[in-house]
């Protein structure tokens, strides 16, 4: 069991770069994410990609 599993993590700047990579990595580790970004369209794409990967229950 991951130490981050079921922890809530807030990520700002999640629509690209380090924020996006961090969101994907933490989702894969079982964290519960709260994502924020200026570009809503890219943020929605990220959420959809995380959901498609099966990371969220």
N, CA, C and O atoms as a GROMACS GRO file, in nm:
protein
  228
    1UNK      N    1   0.084  -0.118   0.000
    1UNK     CA    2   0.000   0.000   0.000
    1UNK      C    3   0.088   0.124   0.000
    1UNK      O    4   0.183   0.136   0.078
    2UNK      N    5   0.055   0.216  -0.088
    2UNK     CA    6   0.130   0.339  -0.102
    2UNK      C    7   0.101   0.433   0.015
    2UNK      O    8  -0.010   0.436   0.066
    3UNK      N    9   0.202   0.509   0.057
    3UNK     CA   10   0.182   0.606   0.165
    3UNK      C   11   0.087   0.718   0.124
    3UNK      O   12   0.026   0.782   0.210
    4UNK      N   13   0.074   0.742  -0.004
    4UNK     CA   14  -0.010   0.850  -0.055
    4UNK      C   15  -0.153   0.803  -0.083
    4UNK      O   16  -0.243   0.885  -0.103
    5UNK      N   17  -0.174   0.673  -0.085
    5UNK     CA   18  -0.306   0.619  -0.118
    5UNK      C   19  -0.412   0.674  -0.024
    5UNK      O   20  -0.394   0.676   0.098
    6UNK      N   21  -0.522   0.721  -0.083
    6UNK     CA   22  -0.637   0.777  -0.012
    6UNK      C   23  -0.610   0.910   0.057
    6UNK      O   24  -0.695   0.958   0.132
    7UNK      N   25  -0.495   0.971   0.034
    7UNK     CA   26  -0.468   1.106   0.084
    7UNK      C   27  -0.521   1.206  -0.017
    7UNK      O   28  -0.523   1.178  -0.137
    8UNK      N   29  -0.565   1.321   0.029
    8UNK     CA   30  -0.612   1.426  -0.060
    8UNK      C   31  -0.496   1.519  -0.093
    8UNK      O   32  -0.427   1.569  -0.004
    9UNK      N   33  -0.474   1.540  -0.223
    9UNK     CA   34  -0.364   1.624  -0.270
    9UNK      C   35  -0.421   1.734  -0.360
    9UNK      O   36  -0.498   1.705  -0.452
   10UNK      N   37  -0.384   1.859  -0.333
   10UNK     CA   38  -0.427   1.971  -0.417
   10UNK      C   39  -0.310   2.008  -0.508
   10UNK      O   40  -0.199   2.033  -0.461
   11UNK      N   41  -0.337   2.013  -0.638
   11UNK     CA   42  -0.234   2.047  -0.735
   11UNK      C   43  -0.280   2.167  -0.815
   11UNK      O   44  -0.384   2.162  -0.882
   12UNK      N   45  -0.203   2.276  -0.809
   12UNK     CA   46  -0.232   2.392  -0.893
   12UNK      C   47  -0.143   2.384  -1.016
   12UNK      O   48  -0.035   2.326  -1.012
   13UNK      N   49  -0.189   2.442  -1.124
   13UNK     CA   50  -0.113   2.433  -1.249
   13UNK      C   51  -0.115   2.293  -1.306
   13UNK      O   52  -0.017   2.248  -1.366
   14UNK      N   53  -0.227   2.225  -1.288
   14UNK     CA   54  -0.235   2.083  -1.325
   14UNK      C   55  -0.258   2.058  -1.474
   14UNK      O   56  -0.257   1.943  -1.517
   15UNK      N   57  -0.278   2.164  -1.553
   15UNK     CA   58  -0.313   2.141  -1.693
   15UNK      C   59  -0.192   2.113  -1.782
   15UNK      O   60  -0.210   2.075  -1.898
   16UNK      N   61  -0.071   2.132  -1.731
   16UNK     CA   62   0.048   2.104  -1.814
   16UNK      C   63   0.172   2.090  -1.728
   16UNK      O   64   0.170   2.117  -1.608
   17UNK      N   65   0.277   2.047  -1.791
   17UNK     CA   66   0.409   2.042  -1.728
   17UNK      C   67   0.417   1.957  -1.602
   17UNK      O   68   0.363   1.846  -1.597
   18UNK      N   69   0.484   2.010  -1.502
   18UNK     CA   70   0.504   1.936  -1.377
   18UNK      C   71   0.374   1.906  -1.306
   18UNK      O   72   0.358   1.799  -1.247
   19UNK      N   73   0.280   2.001  -1.310
   19UNK     CA   74   0.151   1.977  -1.245
   19UNK      C   75   0.076   1.860  -1.306
   19UNK      O   76   0.020   1.777  -1.235
   20UNK      N   77   0.077   1.854  -1.439
   20UNK     CA   78   0.011   1.743  -1.508
   20UNK      C   79   0.079   1.610  -1.478
   20UNK      O   80   0.012   1.511  -1.448
   21UNK      N   81   0.210   1.608  -1.484
   21UNK     CA   82   0.285   1.485  -1.457
   21UNK      C   83   0.264   1.439  -1.312
   21UNK      O   84   0.251   1.320  -1.285
   22UNK      N   85   0.262   1.534  -1.221
   22UNK     CA   86   0.241   1.502  -1.080
   22UNK      C   87   0.102   1.444  -1.059
   22UNK      O   88   0.085   1.347  -0.986
   23UNK      N   89   0.002   1.504  -1.122
   23UNK     CA   90  -0.135   1.455  -1.110
   23UNK      C   91  -0.146   1.311  -1.158
   23UNK      O   92  -0.207   1.227  -1.092
   24UNK      N   93  -0.087   1.282  -1.272
   24UNK     CA   94  -0.092   1.146  -1.327
   24UNK      C   95  -0.022   1.048  -1.234
   24UNK      O   96  -0.072   0.939  -1.209
   25UNK      N   97   0.093   1.086  -1.184
   25UNK     CA   98   0.171   0.997  -1.096
   25UNK      C   99   0.098   0.970  -0.965
   25UNK      O  100   0.091   0.855  -0.920
   26UNK      N  101   0.044   1.076  -0.905
   26UNK     CA  102  -0.025   1.058  -0.777
   26UNK      C  103  -0.156   0.982  -0.795
   26UNK      O  104  -0.193   0.903  -0.708
   27UNK      N  105  -0.226   1.004  -0.904
   27UNK     CA  106  -0.349   0.929  -0.931
   27UNK      C  107  -0.317   0.780  -0.943
   27UNK      O  108  -0.391   0.696  -0.891
   28UNK      N  109  -0.209   0.750  -1.010
   28UNK     CA  110  -0.168   0.609  -1.025
   28UNK      C  111  -0.130   0.547  -0.891
   28UNK      O  112  -0.137   0.425  -0.875
   29UNK      N  113  -0.090   0.630  -0.795
   29UNK     CA  114  -0.052   0.582  -0.662
   29UNK      C  115  -0.171   0.576  -0.567
   29UNK      O  116  -0.156   0.536  -0.451
   30UNK      N  117  -0.288   0.617  -0.616
   30UNK     CA  118  -0.408   0.606  -0.534
   30UNK      C  119  -0.448   0.730  -0.456
   30UNK      O  120  -0.536   0.723  -0.370
   31UNK      N  121  -0.386   0.843  -0.485
   31UNK     CA  122  -0.422   0.967  -0.416
   31UNK      C  123  -0.556   1.018  -0.467
   31UNK      O  124  -0.595   0.992  -0.581
   32UNK      N  125  -0.624   1.092  -0.383
   32UNK     CA  126  -0.747   1.162  -0.422
   32UNK      C  127  -0.704   1.304  -0.458
   32UNK      O  128  -0.640   1.372  -0.378
   33UNK      N  129  -0.737   1.347  -0.579
   33UNK     CA  130  -0.684   1.473  -0.630
   33UNK      C  131  -0.787   1.584  -0.635
   33UNK      O  132  -0.904   1.562  -0.666
   34UNK      N  133  -0.741   1.704  -0.606
   34UNK     CA  134  -0.814   1.828  -0.629
   34UNK      C  135  -0.725   1.906  -0.724
   34UNK      O  136  -0.616   1.950  -0.685
   35UNK      N  137  -0.770   1.925  -0.848
   35UNK     CA  138  -0.688   1.986  -0.951
   35UNK      C  139  -0.737   2.127  -0.983
   35UNK      O  140  -0.857   2.153  -0.986
   36UNK      N  141  -0.642   2.218  -1.006
   36UNK     CA  142  -0.674   2.355  -1.043
   36UNK      C  143  -0.581   2.399  -1.156
   36UNK      O  144  -0.464   2.364  -1.159
   37UNK      N  145  -0.638   2.478  -1.248
   37UNK     CA  146  -0.558   2.530  -1.359
   37UNK      C  147  -0.636   2.641  -1.428
   37UNK      O  148  -0.758   2.650  -1.416
   38UNK      N  149  -0.564   2.726  -1.501
   38UNK     CA  150  -0.630   2.833  -1.576
   38UNK      C  151  -0.698   2.782  -1.702
   38UNK      O  152  -0.802   2.834  -1.741
   39UNK      N  153  -0.641   2.680  -1.764
   39UNK     CA  154  -0.694   2.629  -1.891
   39UNK      C  155  -0.792   2.514  -1.864
   39UNK      O  156  -0.752   2.398  -1.852
   40UNK      N  157  -0.918   2.550  -1.856
   40UNK     CA  158  -1.021   2.452  -1.821
   40UNK      C  159  -1.029   2.338  -1.922
   40UNK      O  160  -1.050   2.223  -1.882
   41UNK      N  161  -1.012   2.366  -2.050
   41UNK     CA  162  -1.020   2.261  -2.151
   41UNK      C  163  -0.912   2.155  -2.130
   41UNK      O  164  -0.939   2.036  -2.140
   42UNK      N  165  -0.790   2.199  -2.101
   42UNK     CA  166  -0.681   2.102  -2.078
   42UNK      C  167  -0.699   2.029  -1.947
   42UNK      O  168  -0.661   1.912  -1.935
   43UNK      N  169  -0.755   2.097  -1.849
   43UNK     CA  170  -0.781   2.033  -1.720
   43UNK      C  171  -0.884   1.921  -1.737
   43UNK      O  172  -0.868   1.813  -1.680
   44UNK      N  173  -0.989   1.948  -1.815
   44UNK     CA  174  -1.089   1.845  -1.841
   44UNK      C  175  -1.029   1.727  -1.916
   44UNK      O  176  -1.065   1.612  -1.890
   45UNK      N  177  -0.938   1.753  -2.009
   45UNK     CA  178  -0.870   1.644  -2.081
   45UNK      C  179  -0.787   1.560  -1.985
   45UNK      O  180  -0.784   1.437  -1.997
   46UNK      N  181  -0.720   1.624  -1.890
   46UNK     CA  182  -0.640   1.551  -1.792
   46UNK      C  183  -0.728   1.463  -1.705
   46UNK      O  184  -0.697   1.346  -1.681
   47UNK      N  185  -0.838   1.518  -1.658
   47UNK     CA  186  -0.930   1.440  -1.574
   47UNK      C  187  -0.982   1.319  -1.651
   47UNK      O  188  -0.990   1.209  -1.596
   48UNK      N  189  -1.016   1.338  -1.778
   48UNK     CA  190  -1.064   1.228  -1.860
   48UNK      C  191  -0.955   1.122  -1.880
   48UNK      O  192  -0.983   1.002  -1.875
   49UNK      N  193  -0.832   1.167  -1.902
   49UNK     CA  194  -0.720   1.073  -1.922
   49UNK      C  195  -0.695   0.991  -1.795
   49UNK      O  196  -0.670   0.871  -1.803
   50UNK      N  197  -0.702   1.056  -1.680
   50UNK     CA  198  -0.682   0.985  -1.553
   50UNK      C  199  -0.795   0.883  -1.534
   50UNK      O  200  -0.770   0.770  -1.494
   51UNK      N  201  -0.919   0.924  -1.563
   51UNK     CA  202  -1.033   0.832  -1.549
   51UNK      C  203  -1.020   0.712  -1.644
   51UNK      O  204  -1.048   0.599  -1.605
   52UNK      N  205  -0.977   0.738  -1.769
   52UNK     CA  206  -0.960   0.629  -1.866
   52UNK      C  207  -0.852   0.531  -1.823
   52UNK      O  208  -0.860   0.412  -1.854
   53UNK      N  209  -0.752   0.579  -1.752
   53UNK     CA  210  -0.643   0.491  -1.711
   53UNK      C  211  -0.685   0.397  -1.598
   53UNK      O  212  -0.611   0.304  -1.563
   54UNK      N  213  -0.803   0.420  -1.543
   54UNK     CA  214  -0.852   0.332  -1.438
   54UNK      C  215  -0.797   0.366  -1.301
   54UNK      O  216  -0.806   0.284  -1.209
   55UNK      N  217  -0.741   0.484  -1.285
   55UNK     CA  218  -0.680   0.523  -1.158
   55UNK      C  219  -0.782   0.561  -1.053
   55UNK      O  220  -0.753   0.557  -0.934
   56UNK      N  221  -0.901   0.597  -1.095
   56UNK     CA  222  -1.000   0.641  -0.996
   56UNK      C  223  -1.112   0.540  -0.985
   56UNK      O  224  -1.153   0.476  -1.082
   57UNK      N  225  -1.160   0.527  -0.865
   57UNK     CA  226  -1.261   0.426  -0.841
   57UNK      C  227  -1.393   0.483  -0.835
   57UNK      O  228  -1.491   0.410  -0.815
   0.00000   0.00000   0.00000
